[in-house]
């Protein structure tokens, strides 16, 4: 795990090492253990390292193999790198390090563009071919590891693991992108790739290889597409067989993510997903496993923790459990730091929870497993069942999922930034792609490939990396995701959702954890904005910077500030917090 960055100049002088240093310095938290830089001709690469696998200096990055003429910077982990290394050794490759970075480098030399099909893991990388001058950027199938890009001066490309790193190097068009703003206000702050909220910065889509030629031409290769579709053979498989296949694949996913040269812990919410990870790690023989939970004060009559359930699992498996309770005053004091850690504005209340939880976790371990992805992959959310009998999947998905209808959008955004209904068009185009037939399957695929990467997964990456902590997500093992795509939707949505996963969990967990009402990561003070939280929000939305920016209509801002509890999205989010968070993020990053 680390932060990577780089610059390619297609004309003019070579890349500036000063710009590279600025990007690297902005990502110290992502990699506090070491740093390195490389420049050759028109290409410069930078790296900040968090030592997880092969702690020696031999694994330092940027890593160069002078015999092969390749240099790489790499963020993430290839969980199957020992097996890949053996395959490469069998065909004659020799290694000078013991980690996964060199395996990726030599895999490119051996298999070229096909190398990504061999990888099981999370990754973003940049690789420079000395002799051809080409630069290859790559991102994992489900977008677990981020990669942002910009084109300062139109003569080249910069890229980095975080958006603020690109801002630090300067020369960015920081005006608001109206299309991205439309997405932000409809998808609860999710902005699908390639967009970001800023016109001048884009992000490489998941499952993409981008190959740059020395003259600036490039081509993209989408090397994986999720299929959520069942054939006759799938429909003939019984419940017990599906349950056993899930457990078998999930065991493999958890086992793969144990690979590290440092201890691995678990973020334990007390829900089925994270509890299942603890149970499977216990099956693998893990003793003294560190588990971590966080809770907040209640607000608006809504409880702020799920400690009874996380305690139940911790006691059942005798983990070394850490409870972190956050009083209201500490929550408010931490919000500016939390927003500063965001590569993009993210409205989910649990950002601050993950930020504070990661701060504590980092005192004990460098790697954690986390339960993100199960709800999208196995159909755990409440907006899926209404789609089962849908005659108009696009309209019904937008109705249950979008934060606002077109009329309210017009009443929210300043007229200068109004955009056509591009979010609905995005859904329409996504649903039209082959590989998902029913409305539910289309929604599951969209949420897994788009919403998941740019909301829960990005959230965990940003908040854990703020404290130099690597998070691994077994439910996004691509082989498990592919298996889930074959399971009929009825087995996922039964009895409130995730039914088939819960049936698998009954083989492992106490039933009290499985048969409880579905919970979320509760931070009620940010849903029911009152008192000092309302003052905090008002300060950002009504200051001179916000007034001059004119993102939102003044009457809309006044209405939300006057009645914050009355304006809640269909997915139970605060509309006031949504518009405030964007302005807070922009001002925090001096935009």
C-alpha positions as CSV (number, residue, x, y, z in Angstrom):
1,X,0.0,0.0,0.0
2,X,1.3,3.4,-0.8
3,X,0.8,6.6,-2.9
4,X,2.0,6.7,-6.4
5,X,2.3,9.7,-8.8
6,X,4.0,10.7,-12.0
7,X,4.2,12.9,-15.0
8,X,4.6,12.3,-18.7
9,X,5.6,15.2,-21.0
10,X,4.8,14.7,-24.7
11,X,6.5,17.9,-25.8
12,X,8.7,20.6,-24.3
13,X,11.0,20.2,-21.3
14,X,11.2,17.0,-19.2
15,X,8.9,16.7,-16.1
16,X,9.7,18.8,-13.2
17,X,11.1,17.0,-10.1
18,X,9.7,19.9,-8.1
19,X,6.1,19.1,-9.1
20,X,6.8,15.4,-8.4
21,X,8.0,16.3,-4.9
22,X,4.9,18.3,-4.2
23,X,2.7,15.4,-5.2
24,X,4.7,13.0,-3.1
25,X,4.8,15.3,-0.1
26,X,1.0,15.5,-0.1
27,X,0.7,11.7,0.2
28,X,3.0,11.1,3.2
29,X,0.2,9.5,5.2
30,X,-0.3,7.0,2.4
31,X,3.3,5.9,2.6
32,X,5.2,7.2,5.7
33,X,7.9,4.4,5.6
34,X,9.9,5.4,2.5
35,X,9.9,7.5,-0.6
36,X,11.5,7.3,-4.0
37,X,11.6,9.1,-7.4
38,X,12.6,8.3,-10.9
39,X,13.1,10.4,-14.1
40,X,14.0,9.1,-17.5
41,X,13.6,11.3,-20.5
42,X,10.0,12.6,-20.6
43,X,8.7,10.4,-17.8
44,X,8.9,10.9,-14.0
45,X,7.5,8.5,-11.3
46,X,7.2,9.0,-7.6
47,X,6.3,6.7,-4.7
48,X,5.5,6.9,-1.0
49,X,5.7,3.5,0.7
50,X,3.8,1.8,3.5
51,X,5.7,-1.4,4.2
52,X,3.4,-4.4,4.3
53,X,5.0,-7.1,2.1
54,X,8.8,-7.6,1.8
55,X,9.9,-5.0,4.4
56,X,13.4,-4.9,3.0
57,X,15.0,-2.2,0.8
58,X,15.0,-4.6,-2.1
59,X,11.2,-3.9,-2.5
60,X,11.7,-0.1,-2.6
61,X,9.9,1.8,-5.4
62,X,10.1,3.1,-8.0
63,X,11.4,-0.3,-8.9
64,X,13.6,-0.7,-12.0
65,X,14.7,-3.9,-13.7
66,X,17.5,-2.6,-16.0
67,X,17.7,-5.9,-17.9
68,X,14.1,-5.8,-18.9
69,X,14.1,-2.0,-19.3
70,X,11.0,-1.5,-17.1
71,X,10.3,0.8,-14.1
72,X,7.1,0.6,-12.0
73,X,5.3,2.3,-9.2
74,X,2.5,0.3,-7.7
75,X,-0.2,0.8,-5.1
76,X,-2.1,-2.1,-3.6
77,X,-1.5,-5.8,-3.2
78,X,-1.5,-8.8,-5.5
79,X,-2.8,-11.5,-3.2
80,X,-1.8,-14.4,-5.5
81,X,1.7,-13.1,-6.1
82,X,3.5,-16.2,-4.7
83,X,1.7,-18.4,-7.3
84,X,2.4,-15.9,-10.1
85,X,6.0,-15.7,-9.1
86,X,6.3,-19.5,-9.3
87,X,4.8,-19.4,-12.8
88,X,7.2,-16.7,-13.9
89,X,10.2,-18.6,-12.4
90,X,9.1,-21.7,-14.3
91,X,9.5,-19.8,-17.6
92,X,12.9,-18.4,-16.7
93,X,12.4,-15.2,-14.7
94,X,14.7,-14.5,-11.7
95,X,13.8,-12.2,-8.8
96,X,15.8,-9.9,-6.6
97,X,13.0,-9.1,-4.1
98,X,10.4,-11.1,-2.3
99,X,7.2,-9.0,-2.8
100,X,4.4,-8.4,-5.3
101,X,5.8,-5.3,-7.0
102,X,8.5,-7.2,-8.9
103,X,5.9,-9.9,-9.8
104,X,3.7,-7.3,-11.4
105,X,6.7,-5.8,-13.3
106,X,7.8,-9.2,-14.7
107,X,4.2,-10.2,-15.4
108,X,3.9,-7.3,-17.8
109,X,7.1,-8.3,-19.5
110,X,6.0,-11.9,-19.8
111,X,2.3,-11.5,-20.7
112,X,1.8,-7.8,-21.7
113,X,-1.7,-6.6,-21.7
114,X,-3.0,-10.1,-20.6
115,X,-1.1,-9.8,-17.3
116,X,-4.1,-8.3,-15.5
117,X,-6.1,-11.4,-16.2
118,X,-3.7,-13.3,-14.0
119,X,-4.0,-10.9,-11.0
120,X,-6.1,-11.4,-8.0
121,X,-5.9,-8.2,-5.9
122,X,-6.4,-4.5,-5.6
123,X,-4.0,-2.3,-7.6
124,X,-3.2,0.9,-9.4
125,X,0.1,1.1,-11.2
126,X,2.2,3.0,-13.7
127,X,4.9,1.3,-15.7
128,X,7.5,2.8,-18.0
129,X,9.0,0.9,-20.9
130,X,12.5,2.4,-21.3
131,X,13.0,1.3,-24.9
132,X,9.6,2.1,-26.4
133,X,8.9,5.2,-24.2
134,X,5.4,4.0,-23.5
135,X,3.7,4.4,-20.1
136,X,1.0,2.0,-19.0
137,X,-1.5,2.9,-16.3
138,X,-3.7,0.2,-14.8
139,X,-6.5,-0.1,-12.2
140,X,-8.0,-3.2,-10.6
141,X,-11.3,-4.7,-11.7
142,X,-13.6,-3.1,-9.1
143,X,-11.7,0.2,-8.6
144,X,-10.5,-0.5,-5.0
145,X,-7.3,1.5,-5.6
146,X,-7.8,5.0,-7.0
147,X,-5.9,6.8,-9.8
148,X,-6.5,10.4,-10.7
149,X,-5.3,12.3,-13.8
150,X,-4.9,15.8,-15.2
151,X,-3.4,17.5,-18.2
152,X,-1.7,20.7,-17.0
153,X,-0.8,22.9,-20.0
154,X,-2.1,20.3,-22.4
155,X,1.4,19.1,-23.1
156,X,1.4,16.1,-20.8
157,X,-0.3,14.1,-18.1
158,X,0.1,13.9,-14.4
159,X,-1.4,11.2,-12.3
160,X,-1.6,10.4,-8.6
161,X,-3.3,8.2,-6.0
162,X,-5.1,11.2,-4.6
163,X,-6.8,14.2,-6.1
164,X,-5.2,16.6,-3.6
165,X,-1.8,15.5,-4.8
166,X,-2.6,16.8,-8.2
167,X,-3.8,20.1,-6.7
168,X,-0.5,20.4,-4.9
169,X,1.4,20.3,-8.1
170,X,-0.7,23.2,-9.5
171,X,-1.8,24.2,-13.0
172,X,-5.3,22.6,-12.6
173,X,-8.7,23.9,-13.9
174,X,-10.6,23.9,-10.6
175,X,-13.9,25.1,-11.9
176,X,-16.9,22.9,-11.1
177,X,-17.9,20.4,-13.7
178,X,-21.7,20.7,-14.2
179,X,-22.1,17.1,-15.2
180,X,-20.2,16.0,-12.1
181,X,-22.4,18.3,-10.0
182,X,-25.5,16.7,-11.4
183,X,-24.2,13.3,-10.5
184,X,-23.2,14.5,-7.0
185,X,-26.7,15.8,-6.2
186,X,-28.4,12.7,-7.5
187,X,-26.1,9.8,-6.5
188,X,-25.5,11.0,-2.8
189,X,-22.1,12.5,-3.8
190,X,-21.0,9.7,-6.2
191,X,-19.4,11.0,-9.3
192,X,-18.9,8.1,-11.8
193,X,-15.6,7.9,-13.7
194,X,-14.1,9.5,-15.7
195,X,-15.5,12.6,-14.0
196,X,-14.6,14.3,-10.8
197,X,-16.3,17.4,-9.3
198,X,-13.4,19.5,-10.9
199,X,-13.2,20.1,-14.6
200,X,-9.5,19.7,-14.7
201,X,-9.2,16.3,-13.0
202,X,-10.4,12.9,-14.2
203,X,-10.0,9.4,-12.8
204,X,-9.1,6.2,-14.6
205,X,-12.1,3.9,-14.7
206,X,-11.9,0.5,-12.9
207,X,-10.8,-2.5,-15.0
208,X,-8.9,-0.2,-17.3
209,X,-5.4,-0.3,-18.9
210,X,-4.4,3.0,-20.5
211,X,-1.4,2.8,-22.7
212,X,0.3,6.2,-23.6
213,X,2.6,6.5,-26.6
214,X,5.5,8.9,-26.4
215,X,3.7,11.4,-28.7
216,X,0.6,11.6,-26.4
217,X,-1.7,9.2,-28.2
218,X,-3.3,6.6,-25.9
219,X,-5.8,3.8,-26.0
220,X,-7.9,2.3,-23.2
221,X,-8.5,-1.4,-22.7
222,X,-11.4,-2.5,-20.6
223,X,-10.2,-5.9,-19.5
224,X,-13.1,-7.1,-17.3
225,X,-16.9,-6.6,-17.3
226,X,-19.2,-7.8,-14.5
227,X,-21.9,-10.3,-15.5
228,X,-25.0,-10.5,-13.4
229,X,-27.0,-13.0,-15.4
230,X,-28.2,-16.6,-14.8
231,X,-28.5,-19.4,-17.3
232,X,-30.5,-22.7,-17.0
233,X,-27.7,-24.4,-15.3
234,X,-27.5,-21.6,-12.6
235,X,-31.3,-21.8,-12.1
236,X,-31.1,-25.6,-11.6
237,X,-28.6,-25.3,-8.7
238,X,-30.1,-25.7,-5.2
239,X,-29.9,-23.5,-2.2
240,X,-27.4,-25.7,-0.3
241,X,-25.1,-25.8,-3.2
242,X,-25.1,-22.0,-3.6
243,X,-24.5,-21.7,0.1
244,X,-21.5,-24.1,0.0
245,X,-20.0,-22.3,-3.1
246,X,-20.3,-18.9,-1.4
247,X,-18.5,-20.2,1.7
248,X,-15.8,-21.9,-0.3
249,X,-15.1,-18.8,-2.3
250,X,-15.3,-16.4,0.7
251,X,-12.9,-18.6,2.6
252,X,-10.5,-18.3,-0.2
253,X,-11.0,-14.6,-0.4
254,X,-10.3,-14.1,3.3
255,X,-7.3,-16.5,3.2
256,X,-5.8,-14.5,0.3
257,X,-6.1,-11.3,2.3
258,X,-4.2,-12.7,5.2
259,X,-1.0,-12.4,3.2
260,X,1.3,-9.8,4.8
261,X,4.6,-9.5,6.7
262,X,2.7,-7.5,9.5
263,X,-0.3,-8.3,11.6
264,X,-3.9,-8.1,10.1
265,X,-7.0,-7.0,12.0
266,X,-10.7,-6.6,11.3
267,X,-13.0,-3.6,11.3
268,X,-16.0,-5.1,13.2
269,X,-19.3,-3.3,12.9
270,X,-21.3,-6.1,14.4
271,X,-23.2,-6.7,11.2
272,X,-23.3,-10.0,9.3
273,X,-20.5,-9.0,6.8
274,X,-17.7,-8.0,9.2
275,X,-18.7,-10.7,11.7
276,X,-18.4,-13.3,9.0
277,X,-14.9,-12.2,8.3
278,X,-14.0,-12.6,12.0
279,X,-15.5,-16.1,12.0
280,X,-13.7,-17.2,8.9
281,X,-10.4,-15.8,10.2
282,X,-11.0,-17.8,13.4
283,X,-11.5,-20.9,11.3
284,X,-8.2,-20.2,9.6
285,X,-6.6,-20.5,13.1
286,X,-6.1,-16.8,13.8
287,X,-5.5,-16.3,17.6
288,X,-5.6,-13.0,19.4
289,X,-7.2,-11.3,16.4
290,X,-7.5,-7.5,16.8
291,X,-11.0,-6.3,16.1
292,X,-12.2,-2.7,16.3
293,X,-15.6,-1.0,16.6
294,X,-16.7,2.7,16.9
295,X,-19.8,4.4,18.3
296,X,-21.2,7.8,18.7
297,X,-23.7,9.6,20.9
298,X,-27.4,9.3,19.9
299,X,-29.2,12.2,18.3
300,X,-32.8,12.7,17.2
301,X,-33.8,9.5,19.1
302,X,-31.4,7.4,16.9
303,X,-28.9,5.2,18.6
304,X,-25.3,5.9,17.7
305,X,-23.6,2.5,18.1
306,X,-24.0,-1.2,17.6
307,X,-21.7,-2.3,20.4
308,X,-24.0,-5.1,21.7
309,X,-23.5,-7.0,18.4
310,X,-19.8,-6.3,17.9
311,X,-19.3,-7.4,21.6
312,X,-21.2,-10.6,20.9
313,X,-18.9,-11.5,18.1
314,X,-15.7,-10.4,19.9
315,X,-16.7,-12.5,22.9
316,X,-17.7,-15.5,20.8
317,X,-14.3,-15.6,19.0
318,X,-12.2,-14.3,21.9
319,X,-10.8,-11.5,19.9
320,X,-8.6,-8.7,21.2
321,X,-11.5,-6.2,20.9
322,X,-11.2,-2.4,20.9
323,X,-14.3,-0.2,21.4
324,X,-13.9,3.4,20.4
325,X,-16.7,5.7,21.7
326,X,-16.7,9.2,20.2
327,X,-18.3,12.0,22.3
328,X,-20.2,14.7,20.4
329,X,-17.6,17.4,20.9
330,X,-14.8,15.2,19.5
331,X,-16.9,14.4,16.5
332,X,-17.4,18.0,15.6
333,X,-13.7,18.8,16.2
334,X,-12.7,16.0,13.9
335,X,-14.9,17.0,10.9
336,X,-12.3,19.4,9.3
337,X,-9.6,16.7,9.4
338,X,-12.0,14.2,8.0
339,X,-12.9,16.4,5.1
340,X,-9.2,17.2,4.5
341,X,-8.6,13.4,4.1
342,X,-11.2,13.1,1.3
343,X,-9.9,12.8,-2.3
344,X,-13.4,13.8,-3.4
345,X,-16.3,15.1,-1.4
346,X,-18.2,12.2,0.2
347,X,-21.4,12.8,2.2
348,X,-21.8,9.4,4.0
349,X,-21.9,10.1,7.7
350,X,-19.6,7.2,8.5
351,X,-16.6,9.0,6.9
352,X,-15.8,10.5,10.3
353,X,-16.4,7.2,12.0
354,X,-13.9,5.4,9.7
355,X,-11.5,8.3,10.2
356,X,-11.6,8.1,14.0
357,X,-11.7,4.3,13.9
358,X,-8.6,4.2,11.7
359,X,-6.7,6.5,14.0
360,X,-7.1,4.0,16.8
361,X,-6.6,0.9,14.6
362,X,-3.3,2.3,13.3
363,X,-1.9,2.2,16.8
364,X,-2.2,-1.6,16.7
365,X,-2.0,-3.0,13.2
366,X,-1.0,-1.9,9.6
367,X,-3.6,-4.0,7.8
368,X,-7.3,-4.6,8.3
369,X,-10.0,-6.6,6.6
370,X,-13.3,-4.8,6.1
371,X,-16.8,-5.9,5.1
372,X,-17.6,-3.4,2.3
373,X,-19.3,-4.7,-0.8
374,X,-21.6,-7.5,0.5
375,X,-24.7,-5.4,0.3
376,X,-24.1,-4.5,-3.4
377,X,-22.9,-8.0,-4.4
378,X,-25.5,-10.0,-2.5
379,X,-28.5,-7.6,-2.7
380,X,-28.7,-6.2,0.9
381,X,-30.2,-2.8,0.3
382,X,-33.9,-1.8,0.5
383,X,-34.1,-0.3,-3.0
384,X,-33.6,-3.7,-4.7
385,X,-37.0,-5.4,-3.9
386,X,-39.1,-2.7,-5.5
387,X,-37.4,-3.4,-8.7
388,X,-38.4,-7.1,-8.9
389,X,-41.6,-6.5,-10.8
390,X,-40.4,-3.4,-12.7
391,X,-41.7,-2.7,-16.2
392,X,-39.5,0.4,-16.4
393,X,-36.2,-0.4,-14.7
394,X,-34.6,3.0,-15.4
395,X,-37.5,5.0,-14.0
396,X,-38.0,2.7,-11.0
397,X,-34.3,2.7,-10.1
398,X,-34.1,6.5,-10.3
399,X,-37.2,6.8,-8.2
400,X,-36.0,4.7,-5.3
401,X,-32.3,5.7,-5.5
402,X,-31.9,9.3,-6.7
403,X,-31.7,12.0,-4.1
404,X,-33.8,14.5,-6.0
405,X,-36.2,14.7,-8.9
406,X,-35.6,17.1,-11.9
407,X,-37.8,19.8,-10.5
408,X,-35.9,19.9,-7.1
409,X,-32.6,19.8,-8.9
410,X,-33.5,23.0,-10.8
411,X,-34.6,24.6,-7.5
412,X,-31.2,23.7,-5.9
413,X,-28.5,24.5,-8.4
414,X,-27.5,28.0,-9.5
415,X,-28.8,28.5,-13.1
416,X,-25.2,28.9,-14.4
417,X,-24.5,25.3,-13.5
418,X,-27.7,23.6,-14.6
419,X,-27.2,20.5,-16.7
420,X,-29.5,18.1,-18.7
421,X,-30.6,15.0,-16.9
422,X,-27.3,13.3,-17.4
423,X,-27.6,11.1,-14.3
424,X,-30.7,9.4,-15.7
425,X,-29.0,9.1,-19.0
426,X,-26.1,7.4,-17.3
427,X,-28.4,4.8,-15.7
428,X,-30.1,4.3,-19.1
429,X,-26.8,3.6,-20.8
430,X,-25.6,1.3,-18.0
431,X,-28.8,-0.7,-18.0
432,X,-28.6,-1.1,-21.7
433,X,-25.3,-2.9,-21.6
434,X,-25.4,-6.7,-22.1
435,X,-24.7,-9.0,-19.2
436,X,-27.7,-8.2,-16.9
437,X,-31.3,-9.0,-18.0
438,X,-33.6,-8.2,-15.1
439,X,-34.0,-4.8,-13.4
440,X,-32.6,-6.2,-10.1
441,X,-29.6,-7.6,-11.8
442,X,-29.0,-4.4,-13.7
443,X,-29.1,-2.4,-10.4
444,X,-26.8,-4.9,-8.7
445,X,-24.2,-4.6,-11.5
446,X,-24.4,-0.8,-11.6
447,X,-24.1,-0.5,-7.8
448,X,-21.2,-2.9,-7.6
449,X,-19.2,-1.5,-10.5
450,X,-19.9,2.2,-10.0
451,X,-21.5,3.2,-6.7
452,X,-19.4,0.8,-4.6
453,X,-16.0,2.0,-6.0
454,X,-16.9,5.7,-5.6
455,X,-18.6,5.6,-2.3
456,X,-18.0,2.8,0.3
457,X,-14.7,1.6,-1.1
458,X,-13.3,5.1,-1.7
459,X,-14.4,6.1,1.8
460,X,-12.5,3.3,3.4
461,X,-9.4,3.9,1.3
462,X,-9.3,7.6,2.1
463,X,-10.0,7.3,5.8
464,X,-7.7,4.4,6.5
465,X,-4.9,5.9,4.4
466,X,-5.1,9.1,6.4
467,X,-3.6,7.0,9.2
468,X,-1.2,4.9,7.1
469,X,-3.5,1.9,7.4
470,X,-4.2,-0.6,4.6
471,X,-7.8,-1.9,4.2
472,X,-8.6,-5.1,2.3
473,X,-12.1,-6.0,1.2
474,X,-12.7,-9.8,0.7
475,X,-16.3,-9.3,-0.6
476,X,-14.8,-7.6,-3.6
477,X,-12.6,-10.6,-4.5
478,X,-13.5,-10.7,-8.2
479,X,-14.0,-14.5,-8.2
480,X,-16.5,-14.1,-5.4
481,X,-18.2,-11.3,-7.3
482,X,-18.4,-13.4,-10.5
483,X,-19.9,-16.3,-8.5
484,X,-22.5,-14.0,-7.0
485,X,-23.5,-12.8,-10.5
486,X,-24.7,-16.4,-11.3
487,X,-26.9,-16.6,-8.2
488,X,-30.6,-15.9,-9.0
489,X,-31.8,-12.6,-7.6
490,X,-34.7,-14.2,-5.7
491,X,-32.1,-16.0,-3.4
492,X,-30.4,-12.7,-2.7
493,X,-33.6,-10.6,-2.0
494,X,-35.5,-13.1,0.1
495,X,-36.5,-12.1,3.6
496,X,-35.2,-8.5,3.4
497,X,-32.0,-9.1,1.4
498,X,-28.7,-11.0,1.4
499,X,-30.6,-14.1,2.2
500,X,-28.3,-16.6,0.6
501,X,-25.2,-15.0,2.2
502,X,-27.0,-15.1,5.6
503,X,-27.7,-18.8,5.0
504,X,-24.0,-19.3,4.4
505,X,-23.2,-17.3,7.5
506,X,-25.4,-19.6,9.7
507,X,-22.7,-22.2,9.2
508,X,-20.3,-19.9,11.0
509,X,-21.9,-17.3,13.2
510,X,-24.2,-17.1,16.2
511,X,-27.8,-16.7,14.8
512,X,-28.4,-13.6,17.0
513,X,-26.1,-11.6,14.7
514,X,-27.8,-12.9,11.5
515,X,-31.4,-12.5,12.6
516,X,-31.2,-8.9,13.8
517,X,-32.6,-5.9,11.9
518,X,-30.2,-4.5,9.3
519,X,-28.0,-1.7,10.8
520,X,-25.9,1.0,9.3
521,X,-22.8,2.8,10.5
522,X,-24.7,5.3,12.6
523,X,-23.6,8.9,13.0
524,X,-27.0,10.5,13.9
525,X,-25.6,14.0,14.7
526,X,-24.8,14.5,10.9
527,X,-28.3,13.3,9.9
528,X,-30.2,15.5,12.3
529,X,-28.1,18.6,12.1
530,X,-28.7,20.8,15.2
531,X,-26.9,23.1,17.6
532,X,-23.2,23.4,17.0
533,X,-23.4,21.2,13.9
534,X,-25.9,23.6,12.3
535,X,-23.6,26.5,13.2
536,X,-20.7,24.7,11.6
537,X,-22.6,24.1,8.4
538,X,-24.0,27.6,8.3
539,X,-20.6,29.1,8.6
540,X,-19.4,27.5,5.4
541,X,-22.6,27.9,3.3
542,X,-23.0,31.6,4.1
543,X,-19.4,33.0,4.1
544,X,-18.0,35.2,1.3
545,X,-16.3,32.3,-0.5
546,X,-19.6,30.3,-0.9
547,X,-21.5,33.4,-1.9
548,X,-19.0,34.3,-4.6
549,X,-18.9,30.7,-5.8
550,X,-22.7,30.5,-6.3
551,X,-23.1,26.8,-6.5
552,X,-26.6,26.7,-5.1
553,X,-29.6,29.0,-5.1
554,X,-29.7,31.2,-2.1
555,X,-33.4,30.5,-1.4
556,X,-32.6,26.7,-1.3
557,X,-29.7,27.2,1.1
558,X,-31.9,29.4,3.3
559,X,-34.7,26.8,3.3
560,X,-32.4,23.9,4.2
561,X,-30.7,25.9,7.0
562,X,-34.1,26.9,8.4
563,X,-35.6,23.3,8.3
564,X,-32.7,20.9,8.3
565,X,-34.7,17.9,9.7
566,X,-37.4,18.3,7.0
567,X,-35.2,17.6,4.0
568,X,-34.1,14.0,3.9
569,X,-33.2,11.9,0.8
570,X,-34.9,8.6,-0.1
571,X,-31.8,6.9,1.2
572,X,-32.2,8.7,4.6
573,X,-29.5,11.3,4.0
574,X,-29.6,15.0,4.9
575,X,-29.9,17.3,1.9
576,X,-28.4,20.1,3.9
577,X,-25.3,18.0,4.8
578,X,-25.0,17.1,1.1
579,X,-24.7,20.6,-0.2
580,X,-22.7,21.8,2.8
581,X,-20.1,19.0,2.5
582,X,-19.3,20.0,-1.1
583,X,-18.7,23.6,0.0
584,X,-16.7,22.5,3.0
585,X,-14.5,20.2,0.9
586,X,-13.8,22.9,-1.7
587,X,-12.9,25.5,1.0
588,X,-10.8,22.9,2.9
589,X,-8.7,22.2,-0.2
590,X,-8.5,26.0,-1.0
591,X,-10.5,25.8,-4.1
